[in-house]
Amino acid sequence: MKTLFSVAIAITAFACSKNKNAHLENSWELESYVQNRGALVTNILFTNYTLIIYDDSLYTIQMDKNSFNGAFTKVSKKINFHLPLTFTELCCDSTVSTEAKNLLIDSVSVYEINDNSLKLSGAHGTFLKFSLKN
C-alpha cells in the first residue's frame, strides 16, 4: 500500500510540474519577431540570438558576433529594457539580429510567458517570440 501511495504522489508531482510556466529569469532563444505590424521574421535569418535575463534585473543579448549587457525593470507584466551598459564590437551582426536588438530596447513594454515560450510585446503590433533555451 505504501508503494502504491508513493507512486501516486510521484505521478501527481510530475504532472503538476509539467504544467508550470518557465520563469522570466532564464536563457531565451529568439524564434521570430514582427516590427510595426510588418512581416514575420523567423530564426531562419539569424542563427544565434539569445536573451539571458538574470534575477538581479540585468540582461545579456548574445547575437551573431557581439553581446550586449544592460538593465531592465519590471512591474507585474510590464517590462522595460534599458540601453545596454556594455557591449562588444567584434564585427558586424546580421541586419535582422540588430533590428531585433533595437526592437527589444526601443519597443517592448509587456511580457507574457506560456509554458516554455516568452512573448515580448510593444506598440503597433511589435513583438518578439522566444523559446526556452536548452
Secondary structure, DSSP 8 states (H G I E B T S, - for coil): -HHHHHHHHHHHHHHHHHTS---SSSEEEEEEEESTT--EEETTS-S--EEEE-TTSEEEEE-SS-EEEEEEEEETTEEEE---SEE--SS---HHHHHHHHHHHHTEEEEEEETTEEEEEEGGG-EEEEEE--
